[in-house]
């Protein structure tokens, strides 16, 4: 069995990003950063103050998500297209153009969206079930933490659905889910050891940068300017992180086996 070498996979991801930096910059700017900036402009700001009680905060957040969801969900769709486009670009040894990769991404997008909805529903039901069972025997806070730890396993197992769809050109969502889960079988530990440090690094960098930006903007008297500058910088950081995440997923997929049916940009299909 092929064993995922996290160090080699990380070096591969770095080489992917560096070798394709111009292409990735264009894709990430259009499909990741632009929707985030639009969201920063059009989404409302949650009305939360320090004087609020927990119930008032919960009500304010509920109102915020109710109003924001119809706007935020459509703005998240371009990010899925961008993710598939990056995978198509990085996983094809024929080095397709951005246009050819985008064509494949758009063709697979409806099926990939269905897989995401199905996985989200299944994982939500599983989490609620696990949480409910743990809360019977454990305090609520402990049950929540343990249930989240348990969910790391199924979340990791579905990480390779996107690469499997792109390389095998799978348009059947159920086949894609089955194939993606099969590709990650036996590699849970290796994938966790690969993805967890990368996620931790992103969270640390994001937190430190936003703390510095918050301190630098503390003397700005206009709250809207503070918010917009913070949102732009946060968008750039998240865009960079999501781009690297796409390359990390691609490099992990490459490590776990041969790619028998790569996308051919000249194919009429």
C-alpha positions as CSV (number, residue, x, y, z in Angstrom):
1,X,0.0,0.0,0.0
2,X,1.2,3.5,-0.8
3,X,1.9,5.5,2.3
4,X,1.3,9.3,2.3
5,X,4.6,11.0,3.0
6,X,3.5,14.3,4.5
7,X,6.9,16.0,4.1
8,X,7.2,15.0,0.4
9,X,3.6,16.0,-0.2
10,X,4.1,19.4,1.4
11,X,7.2,20.0,-0.7
12,X,5.2,19.0,-3.8
13,X,2.5,21.4,-2.9
14,X,5.0,24.3,-2.5
15,X,6.5,23.4,-5.9
16,X,3.0,23.4,-7.4
17,X,2.2,26.8,-6.1
18,X,5.5,28.3,-7.1
19,X,5.7,26.8,-10.6
20,X,2.1,27.9,-11.3
21,X,2.0,31.1,-9.3
22,X,0.8,33.3,-12.2
23,X,-2.0,31.0,-13.2
24,X,-3.0,30.4,-9.5
25,X,-2.9,34.2,-8.8
26,X,-5.4,34.8,-11.6
27,X,-7.7,32.0,-10.6
28,X,-7.6,32.9,-6.9
29,X,-8.2,36.6,-7.6
30,X,-11.3,36.0,-9.6
31,X,-12.9,33.0,-7.8
32,X,-11.7,33.4,-4.2
33,X,-10.8,37.1,-3.4
34,X,-13.4,38.8,-5.6
35,X,-16.4,37.0,-4.0
36,X,-15.0,37.7,-0.5
37,X,-14.7,41.4,-1.3
38,X,-18.2,41.5,-2.7
39,X,-19.4,39.8,0.5
40,X,-17.6,42.4,2.6
41,X,-19.5,45.1,0.8
42,X,-23.0,43.7,0.7
43,X,-23.3,41.5,3.7
44,X,-24.7,43.1,6.9
45,X,-22.7,43.5,10.0
46,X,-23.9,41.5,13.1
47,X,-25.2,44.0,15.7
48,X,-23.4,42.6,18.8
49,X,-22.2,44.7,21.8
50,X,-20.4,43.8,25.0
51,X,-23.5,44.8,27.1
52,X,-25.7,42.1,25.5
53,X,-26.7,39.0,27.4
54,X,-26.1,35.6,25.9
55,X,-29.7,35.4,24.7
56,X,-29.5,38.8,23.0
57,X,-26.3,37.8,21.3
58,X,-27.9,34.5,20.1
59,X,-30.9,36.5,18.7
60,X,-28.6,39.0,17.0
61,X,-26.5,36.2,15.4
62,X,-29.7,34.3,14.3
63,X,-31.0,37.5,12.6
64,X,-27.6,38.0,11.0
65,X,-27.4,34.5,9.5
66,X,-31.0,34.6,8.4
67,X,-30.4,37.8,6.4
68,X,-26.9,36.8,5.2
69,X,-27.5,33.3,4.1
70,X,-29.4,34.2,0.8
71,X,-26.5,36.4,-0.2
72,X,-23.5,34.4,1.2
73,X,-24.5,31.1,-0.3
74,X,-24.5,32.2,-3.9
75,X,-21.2,34.1,-3.3
76,X,-19.6,30.8,-2.1
77,X,-20.3,29.0,-5.4
78,X,-17.5,30.7,-7.4
79,X,-15.1,29.4,-4.8
80,X,-16.1,25.8,-5.6
81,X,-15.5,26.5,-9.3
82,X,-12.1,28.0,-8.5
83,X,-11.2,25.0,-6.4
84,X,-12.0,22.6,-9.2
85,X,-10.2,24.8,-11.7
86,X,-7.0,24.7,-9.6
87,X,-7.3,21.0,-9.3
88,X,-7.7,20.6,-13.0
89,X,-4.7,22.7,-13.6
90,X,-2.4,21.1,-11.1
91,X,-3.3,17.4,-11.7
92,X,-3.0,17.4,-15.5
93,X,0.5,16.6,-16.6
94,X,-0.3,18.2,-20.0
95,X,-0.4,21.6,-18.3
96,X,-3.8,22.8,-19.7
97,X,-4.5,26.5,-20.0
98,X,-6.7,28.3,-17.5
99,X,-9.5,28.3,-20.0
100,X,-9.3,24.5,-20.5
101,X,-9.2,23.9,-16.8
102,X,-12.2,26.2,-16.3
103,X,-14.2,24.4,-18.9
104,X,-13.7,21.1,-17.1
105,X,-14.5,22.8,-13.7
106,X,-17.7,24.2,-15.0
107,X,-18.7,20.9,-16.5
108,X,-18.1,19.1,-13.2
109,X,-19.5,21.9,-11.0
110,X,-23.2,20.8,-10.8
111,X,-22.1,17.2,-9.8
112,X,-19.5,18.5,-7.3
113,X,-22.1,20.8,-5.8
114,X,-24.4,17.8,-5.3
115,X,-21.6,15.9,-3.7
116,X,-21.0,18.7,-1.3
117,X,-24.6,19.0,-0.3
118,X,-24.9,15.2,0.2
119,X,-21.7,15.1,2.3
120,X,-22.8,18.1,4.3
121,X,-26.2,16.4,5.1
122,X,-24.6,13.1,5.9
123,X,-22.0,14.6,8.2
124,X,-24.5,16.9,9.9
125,X,-26.7,13.9,10.7
126,X,-23.7,11.9,11.9
127,X,-22.5,14.8,14.1
128,X,-25.9,15.3,15.7
129,X,-26.2,11.6,16.3
130,X,-22.7,11.4,17.9
131,X,-23.3,14.5,20.0
132,X,-26.7,13.3,21.2
133,X,-25.2,9.9,22.3
134,X,-22.3,11.6,24.1
135,X,-24.5,14.1,25.9
136,X,-26.3,11.2,27.5
137,X,-23.2,10.2,29.5
138,X,-21.0,13.3,29.5
139,X,-21.3,17.1,30.3
140,X,-22.3,19.2,27.4
141,X,-19.0,21.0,26.8
142,X,-17.0,17.7,26.9
143,X,-19.6,16.1,24.6
144,X,-19.2,18.9,22.0
145,X,-15.4,18.7,22.0
146,X,-15.4,14.9,21.7
147,X,-18.0,14.9,19.0
148,X,-15.9,17.4,17.0
149,X,-12.8,15.2,17.4
150,X,-14.8,12.2,16.2
151,X,-15.9,14.1,13.1
152,X,-12.3,14.5,12.0
153,X,-12.3,11.0,10.6
154,X,-15.3,11.3,8.2
155,X,-14.2,14.8,7.2
156,X,-10.8,13.5,6.3
157,X,-12.2,10.6,4.3
158,X,-14.2,12.9,1.9
159,X,-11.2,15.3,1.2
160,X,-10.2,13.6,-2.0
161,X,-13.6,13.6,-3.7
162,X,-12.7,16.8,-5.7
163,X,-9.4,15.4,-7.1
164,X,-11.1,12.1,-7.9
165,X,-13.8,13.8,-9.9
166,X,-11.3,16.0,-11.8
167,X,-8.9,13.2,-12.7
168,X,-11.5,10.6,-13.5
169,X,-14.0,13.1,-14.9
170,X,-16.8,11.6,-12.8
171,X,-20.1,13.3,-13.3
172,X,-22.1,10.9,-11.1
173,X,-22.1,12.3,-7.6
174,X,-22.6,9.0,-5.9
175,X,-19.7,7.4,-7.9
176,X,-17.5,10.4,-7.1
177,X,-18.2,10.1,-3.3
178,X,-17.6,6.4,-3.4
179,X,-14.4,6.7,-5.4
180,X,-13.1,9.6,-3.2
181,X,-13.7,7.7,0.0
182,X,-12.0,4.6,-1.5
183,X,-9.0,6.6,-2.5
184,X,-8.5,7.8,1.1
185,X,-8.9,4.3,2.6
186,X,-6.0,3.4,4.9
187,X,-4.5,6.8,4.8
188,X,-6.4,8.6,7.6
189,X,-3.4,9.0,9.9
190,X,-1.1,10.2,7.1
191,X,-3.7,12.7,5.8
192,X,-4.3,14.1,9.3
193,X,-0.6,14.5,9.9
194,X,-0.4,16.3,6.6
195,X,-3.5,18.6,6.8
196,X,-3.5,19.3,10.6
197,X,-0.1,21.2,10.7
198,X,-1.1,23.2,7.6
199,X,-4.4,24.2,9.1
200,X,-2.8,25.1,12.4
201,X,-0.2,27.2,10.6
202,X,-3.0,29.1,8.7
203,X,-5.0,29.7,11.9
204,X,-1.9,31.0,13.7
205,X,-0.8,33.3,10.8
206,X,-4.3,34.6,10.3
207,X,-4.8,35.3,14.0
208,X,-1.5,37.1,14.4
209,X,-2.0,39.2,11.3
210,X,-5.5,40.3,12.3
211,X,-4.3,41.2,15.8
212,X,-1.6,43.4,14.3
213,X,-4.0,45.0,11.8
214,X,-6.6,45.6,14.6
215,X,-3.9,47.4,16.6
216,X,-2.8,49.4,13.7
217,X,-6.4,50.5,12.9
218,X,-7.3,51.3,16.5
219,X,-6.7,55.0,16.0
220,X,-8.9,55.2,12.9
221,X,-12.0,57.1,13.9
222,X,-14.3,55.7,11.1
223,X,-15.5,52.2,11.9
224,X,-16.5,51.5,8.3
225,X,-13.0,52.2,7.1
226,X,-11.7,49.9,9.9
227,X,-14.1,47.2,8.8
228,X,-13.3,47.4,5.1
229,X,-9.5,47.4,5.5
230,X,-9.7,44.4,7.9
231,X,-12.0,42.6,5.4
232,X,-9.7,43.2,2.5
233,X,-6.6,42.0,4.4
234,X,-8.6,39.0,5.8
235,X,-9.7,38.2,2.2
236,X,-6.2,38.2,0.9
237,X,-5.0,35.9,3.7
238,X,-8.0,33.5,3.2
239,X,-7.4,33.5,-0.5
240,X,-3.8,32.6,-0.1
241,X,-4.7,29.9,2.4
242,X,-7.4,28.4,0.2
243,X,-5.0,28.4,-2.8
244,X,-2.4,26.5,-0.8
245,X,-5.1,24.2,0.5
246,X,-6.1,23.3,-3.1
247,X,-2.4,22.5,-3.8
248,X,-2.1,20.5,-0.6
249,X,-5.1,18.4,-1.6
250,X,-3.7,17.9,-5.1
251,X,-0.3,16.9,-3.8
252,X,-1.9,14.4,-1.4
253,X,-3.9,12.9,-4.2
254,X,-0.8,12.5,-6.4
255,X,1.0,10.7,-3.5
256,X,-1.7,8.1,-3.1
257,X,-1.6,6.5,-6.4
258,X,-1.4,6.7,-10.2
259,X,-3.7,9.0,-12.2
260,X,-5.0,6.6,-14.9
261,X,-7.3,9.0,-16.7
262,X,-6.1,12.6,-16.7
263,X,-8.0,15.5,-18.2
264,X,-7.1,16.1,-21.8
265,X,-7.9,19.7,-22.8
266,X,-8.2,18.7,-26.4
267,X,-10.8,16.1,-25.7
268,X,-14.2,17.0,-27.3
269,X,-16.0,15.8,-24.1
